[in-house]
Amino acid sequence: MPSFTSIHLAERPTDAVIAGKTFTSKQQEIPSATSLKDGEVLFQTLYLSLDPAMRGWLNPTRSYIPPVEIGAVMRGSGIGLIIASKSKKFPVGTYASGMCGWSEYAVLHEKHVESLDLPQGAVPTDALGVLGMTGLTAYFGLLEIGQVKAGDFVVVSGAAGATGSVVGQIAKLKGARVLGLAGEDSKVAWLKEELGFDEALNYKDPEFQKKFRAATKGLIDVYFDNVGGEILDLALSRAKPFSRFVMCGAISEYNKKKPQGPKNYMMIISMRIRMQGFVVFDFADKYAEARKQLAQWLSEGKLKRKETVVKGGITKAEEALVGLFEGRNTGKIMVQVADLESVKAKL
């Protein structure tokens, strides 16, 4: 029987994910069409999404979602092709997205699968990026939590990442002035020259703190935080009274044994800052309307995106996750698990 590869959690990391140690690969037989139950589909993964939240899923702590169990397939979403089906909703040949995990094949129930409904100008991988959880996170974080309005001054950390790059563009569409923070000069240039950010700074610049204070002379209305750590503390020192801090992520802290909380928290009191965390699942009942708006902006050319695609198959997922935390990506990072044309040829 033909087999496939899946990637499983071998041990919980105490700090950074260690390639060849944190995860292990296993070979299994590809399920047959006859083994499917009513409502199930056999999903062949084409592209796998890599997200900062994955590091949190490895920790045995209380969170918004249970941790991945030792020995279990690593959790993750992907886009793929339905190659066998006992679902009336998803016939063979349907392109879909779902929580397939780090696996070349997955048996999924139809209630956990969505067909790809792409607007004009979109590509299939947009379902993992600007039209997927990434775009939705940016949309709801900025509009629902940040309550951005025309004339606001918005600062985005991790601005060249998948979520941050969308946040800045939506803020501009809403009439805000935007400062983006990134870790490479090439990313800073991309934010200003291609995405239309008003200003962008490299936080690794020796003069960063001085430049940040100059760039925030008018003080911050909305801070969209993807990074945490020292940059969050610096932003707190530049906050306007009654400013809104959108706590989306803290990628600088995820790999630390003792993550650092804000030291400058007295500013929260003195400036009456509203600092609120959120998870995109909080807004599940509004996904449809948000996707409609994101799709319209994308088709009109008002939203731009960049992808970092790691090729080489499912076994590259661990390396790609390590790369995400080392800042190797610009925009959305994903792993190409299988070649679309070769998969279609086998149907």
C-alpha positions as CSV (number, residue, x, y, z in Angstrom):
1,M,0.0,0.0,0.0
2,P,1.3,3.5,-0.8
3,S,2.3,5.5,2.3
4,F,2.5,9.2,3.4
5,T,4.5,11.3,5.8
6,S,3.2,13.1,8.9
7,I,5.0,15.2,11.4
8,H,4.4,14.6,15.1
9,L,5.4,16.3,18.4
10,A,8.2,14.4,19.9
11,E,9.0,16.6,23.0
12,R,7.9,19.9,24.3
13,P,10.6,22.6,23.8
14,T,11.6,24.7,26.8
15,D,12.7,27.5,24.6
16,A,13.3,27.5,20.8
17,V,12.1,24.6,18.6
18,I,15.1,22.4,17.8
19,A,15.2,20.9,14.3
20,G,15.4,17.2,14.5
21,K,14.4,17.0,18.1
22,T,11.1,18.8,18.8
23,F,9.3,16.9,16.0
24,T,9.6,13.4,14.4
25,S,8.2,12.1,11.1
26,K,6.2,8.9,10.7
27,Q,5.1,6.9,7.7
28,Q,1.5,5.6,7.4
29,E,-0.6,4.0,4.8
30,I,-2.8,6.3,2.8
31,P,-6.4,5.7,3.8
32,S,-8.6,4.1,1.1
33,A,-11.8,5.7,-0.2
34,T,-13.7,2.7,1.1
35,S,-12.5,3.4,4.7
36,L,-14.1,6.8,4.8
37,K,-17.3,7.3,6.8
38,D,-20.3,9.3,5.7
39,G,-19.4,13.0,5.6
40,E,-15.7,12.4,5.5
41,V,-13.1,13.4,2.8
42,L,-9.6,12.4,2.1
43,F,-7.6,15.7,1.9
44,Q,-4.2,15.9,0.1
45,T,-2.3,18.8,1.4
46,L,-0.8,21.2,-1.2
47,Y,0.3,24.1,1.0
48,L,0.7,24.2,4.8
49,S,0.4,27.5,6.8
50,L,3.1,28.4,9.4
51,D,2.1,30.7,12.1
52,P,3.7,32.2,15.3
53,A,0.8,30.8,17.4
54,M,2.1,27.3,16.7
55,R,4.9,27.8,19.3
56,G,2.3,28.5,22.0
57,W,0.4,25.3,21.1
58,L,3.4,23.3,22.2
59,N,3.3,24.6,25.8
60,P,1.4,22.5,28.4
61,T,-0.3,25.6,29.7
62,R,-3.9,26.9,29.9
63,S,-4.8,28.8,26.7
64,Y,-7.5,29.5,24.2
65,I,-6.9,26.0,22.7
66,P,-5.6,22.8,24.2
67,P,-1.9,22.1,23.6
68,V,-0.8,19.6,21.0
69,E,-0.3,16.2,22.7
70,I,3.1,14.4,22.7
71,G,3.0,12.0,19.8
72,A,0.1,13.8,18.0
73,V,0.3,15.2,14.5
74,M,1.3,18.8,14.8
75,R,-1.7,21.1,14.5
76,G,-1.9,23.3,11.4
77,S,-4.1,24.5,8.6
78,G,-3.5,24.0,4.9
79,I,-5.1,24.1,1.4
80,G,-5.4,21.0,-0.6
81,L,-7.4,18.8,-2.9
82,I,-10.2,16.4,-2.1
83,I,-9.0,13.1,-3.6
84,A,-11.7,10.8,-2.2
85,S,-15.0,11.7,-0.7
86,K,-18.1,10.5,1.1
87,S,-19.4,14.0,1.4
88,K,-22.1,15.5,-0.8
89,K,-20.7,19.0,-0.2
90,F,-17.1,18.2,-1.3
91,P,-16.8,15.9,-4.4
92,V,-13.5,14.6,-5.6
93,G,-11.5,17.4,-7.3
94,T,-12.7,20.1,-4.9
95,Y,-10.0,22.6,-3.8
96,A,-10.4,23.2,-0.1
97,S,-8.9,24.5,3.1
98,G,-8.9,22.8,6.5
99,M,-7.1,21.8,9.7
100,C,-5.1,19.1,8.0
101,G,-2.1,19.2,10.5
102,W,1.4,18.6,9.4
103,S,0.5,15.7,7.2
104,E,0.6,14.9,3.5
105,Y,-2.9,13.4,3.7
106,A,-5.7,13.8,6.3
107,V,-9.2,12.4,6.8
108,L,-11.4,15.3,7.6
109,H,-15.1,15.6,8.4
110,E,-16.9,18.0,6.0
111,K,-17.8,20.4,8.9
112,H,-14.0,21.1,9.2
113,V,-13.5,21.8,5.5
114,E,-14.1,24.9,3.5
115,S,-14.1,25.1,-0.3
116,L,-11.9,27.7,-1.8
117,D,-14.0,30.6,-3.0
118,L,-11.5,33.0,-4.5
119,P,-12.2,36.5,-5.9
120,Q,-10.8,37.9,-9.1
121,G,-7.1,38.4,-8.9
122,A,-6.6,35.9,-6.0
123,V,-4.5,32.8,-6.0
124,P,-5.2,29.6,-4.0
125,T,-2.5,30.4,-1.3
126,D,-4.4,33.6,-0.5
127,A,-6.8,31.3,1.5
128,L,-3.9,30.9,4.0
129,G,-2.9,34.5,3.9
130,V,-4.8,37.7,3.2
131,L,-8.2,35.9,2.8
132,G,-7.5,33.3,5.6
133,M,-6.9,33.5,9.3
134,T,-4.0,35.9,8.7
135,G,-6.2,38.5,7.0
136,L,-9.0,38.0,9.4
137,T,-6.7,38.5,12.4
138,A,-5.5,41.8,11.0
139,Y,-9.1,42.9,10.1
140,F,-10.7,42.2,13.5
141,G,-7.7,43.2,15.6
142,L,-7.5,46.6,14.0
143,L,-11.2,47.4,13.4
144,E,-12.9,45.7,16.4
145,I,-10.2,45.9,19.1
146,G,-8.2,48.9,17.8
147,Q,-11.3,50.8,16.6
148,V,-9.1,52.6,14.1
149,K,-10.6,55.8,12.6
150,A,-9.5,58.4,10.1
151,G,-6.7,60.6,11.4
152,D,-5.4,58.1,13.9
153,F,-1.6,57.4,14.2
154,V,-1.1,53.7,14.0
155,V,2.1,51.8,14.9
156,V,2.5,48.2,13.8
157,S,5.3,45.9,15.2
158,G,6.2,42.9,13.1
159,A,4.9,45.0,10.2
160,A,6.6,42.9,7.4
161,G,5.0,39.7,8.6
162,A,1.8,38.1,7.4
163,T,-0.5,39.9,9.8
164,G,1.3,43.1,10.3
165,S,1.6,43.9,6.6
166,V,-2.2,43.6,6.2
167,V,-2.8,45.6,9.4
168,G,-0.9,48.6,8.0
169,Q,-2.7,48.5,4.7
170,I,-6.1,48.4,6.2
171,A,-5.2,51.3,8.5
172,K,-4.2,53.3,5.5
173,L,-7.5,52.4,3.8
174,K,-9.3,53.7,6.9
175,G,-7.5,57.1,6.6
176,A,-4.9,56.5,9.4
177,R,-1.2,57.5,9.3
178,V,1.0,54.4,9.7
179,L,4.4,53.6,11.1
180,G,5.7,50.1,10.6
181,L,8.5,48.3,12.5
182,A,10.6,45.6,10.9
183,G,13.9,43.9,11.3
184,E,15.7,44.4,7.9
185,D,16.3,47.4,5.7
186,S,14.8,45.5,2.7
187,K,11.6,44.9,4.7
188,V,11.5,48.6,5.7
189,A,11.7,49.5,2.0
190,W,9.0,47.1,1.1
191,L,6.6,48.6,3.7
192,K,7.2,52.2,2.4
193,E,7.6,51.7,-1.3
194,E,5.1,48.9,-2.1
195,L,2.6,48.8,0.8
196,G,2.3,52.6,1.2
197,F,3.2,52.9,4.9
198,D,3.9,56.5,5.8
199,E,7.1,55.6,7.6
200,A,8.9,52.4,8.6
201,L,11.9,51.8,10.9
202,N,14.4,49.0,11.4
203,Y,14.3,48.0,15.0
204,K,17.8,46.6,14.8
205,D,19.2,50.0,13.8
206,P,21.5,51.2,16.6
207,E,19.7,54.6,16.5
208,F,16.2,52.9,16.6
209,Q,15.0,54.3,19.9
210,K,16.0,57.8,19.0
211,K,14.4,57.5,15.5
212,F,11.2,55.9,17.1
213,R,10.8,58.8,19.5
214,A,11.2,61.3,16.6
215,A,8.7,59.3,14.4
216,T,6.1,59.2,17.2
217,K,6.4,62.9,18.2
218,G,2.6,63.2,17.9
219,L,2.1,60.1,20.1
220,I,0.4,56.8,19.3
221,D,-3.4,56.4,19.0
222,V,-3.3,52.6,18.1
223,Y,-0.5,50.2,18.6
224,F,-0.9,46.8,17.0
225,D,1.5,44.4,18.8
226,N,2.9,41.3,17.2
227,V,6.2,41.3,19.0
228,G,6.0,42.2,22.7
229,G,9.2,42.7,24.7
230,E,11.3,45.9,24.7
231,I,9.5,47.4,21.7
232,L,6.2,47.1,23.5
233,D,7.7,49.0,26.5
234,L,9.0,51.7,24.1
235,A,5.6,52.0,22.5
236,L,3.9,52.4,25.9
237,S,6.2,55.4,26.6
238,R,4.8,57.1,23.4
239,A,1.1,56.4,23.9
240,K,-1.5,59.1,23.9
241,P,-4.1,59.3,26.6
242,F,-6.9,56.7,26.0
243,S,-4.9,55.0,23.2
244,R,-5.7,51.4,22.2
245,F,-3.1,48.7,22.3
246,V,-4.1,45.6,20.3
247,M,-2.3,42.6,21.8
248,C,-2.1,40.1,18.9
249,G,1.2,38.4,19.5
250,A,4.6,38.5,21.2
251,I,6.9,36.6,18.9
252,S,10.0,38.0,20.6
253,E,8.9,36.2,23.8
254,Y,7.5,32.8,22.7
255,N,10.9,31.0,22.8
256,K,12.0,32.3,26.2
257,K,11.9,30.2,29.3
258,K,10.8,33.3,31.2
259,P,8.8,35.6,28.9
260,Q,9.1,39.3,29.7
261,G,6.0,41.2,30.5
262,P,5.7,45.0,30.1
263,K,8.0,46.9,32.5
264,N,6.5,50.2,31.6
265,Y,3.0,49.2,32.8
266,M,2.5,52.4,34.9
267,M,1.9,54.2,31.5
268,I,-1.2,52.1,31.2
269,I,-2.6,53.8,34.3
270,S,-1.3,57.3,33.7
271,M,-2.3,57.4,30.1
272,R,-5.5,55.4,30.6
273,I,-4.4,53.0,27.9
274,R,-6.8,50.2,26.8
275,M,-4.6,47.1,26.3
276,Q,-6.7,44.2,25.0
277,G,-5.8,40.7,23.8
278,F,-7.9,38.8,21.3
279,V,-8.0,35.6,19.3
280,V,-9.5,35.6,15.8
281,F,-11.9,32.8,16.7
282,D,-13.7,35.4,18.9
283,F,-15.2,36.8,15.7
284,A,-16.2,33.6,13.9
285,D,-19.7,34.8,13.4
286,K,-18.4,37.8,11.4
287,Y,-15.9,35.9,9.1
288,A,-18.2,36.0,6.1
289,E,-18.5,39.8,6.0
290,A,-14.8,40.3,6.7
291,R,-13.8,38.0,3.9
292,K,-16.1,39.8,1.6
293,Q,-14.4,43.1,2.4
294,L,-10.9,41.7,2.2
295,A,-11.7,40.0,-1.1
296,Q,-13.0,43.3,-2.5
297,W,-9.9,45.2,-1.5
298,L,-7.7,42.5,-2.9
299,S,-9.6,42.4,-6.3
300,E,-9.4,46.2,-6.5
301,G,-5.6,46.1,-5.9
302,K,-5.9,47.9,-2.6
303,L,-4.3,45.1,-0.6
304,K,-0.9,43.7,-1.6
305,R,0.8,40.7,-0.3
306,K,4.0,38.8,-0.4
307,E,4.6,35.1,0.3
308,T,7.6,33.2,1.4
309,V,7.2,29.6,0.1
310,V,9.4,26.9,1.5
311,K,9.7,24.1,-1.0
312,G,10.8,20.5,-0.4
313,G,7.7,18.9,1.1
314,I,6.2,18.3,4.5
315,T,9.5,17.5,6.2
316,K,10.5,21.2,5.7
317,A,7.8,22.3,8.0
318,E,10.0,22.2,11.1
319,E,12.7,24.2,9.4
320,A,10.2,26.7,8.2
321,L,8.8,27.2,11.7
322,V,12.3,27.8,13.0
323,G,12.8,30.3,10.1
324,L,9.7,32.2,11.1
325,F,11.0,32.9,14.5
326,E,14.4,33.9,13.0
327,G,12.6,36.5,10.8
328,R,13.6,34.8,7.5
329,N,10.1,35.5,6.0
330,T,8.5,38.5,4.4
331,G,4.8,38.3,4.4
332,K,3.0,34.9,4.8
333,I,5.3,31.9,5.2
334,M,4.1,28.5,4.1
335,V,5.4,25.1,3.0
336,Q,4.7,23.6,-0.4
337,V,3.8,20.0,0.4
338,A,2.9,18.8,-3.0
339,D,2.9,20.1,-6.6
340,L,-0.6,20.9,-7.8
341,E,-0.1,19.8,-11.4
342,S,1.2,16.4,-10.3
343,V,-1.6,15.9,-7.9
344,K,-4.2,16.8,-10.5
345,A,-2.7,14.4,-13.0
346,K,-3.4,11.5,-10.6
347,L,-7.1,12.2,-10.3
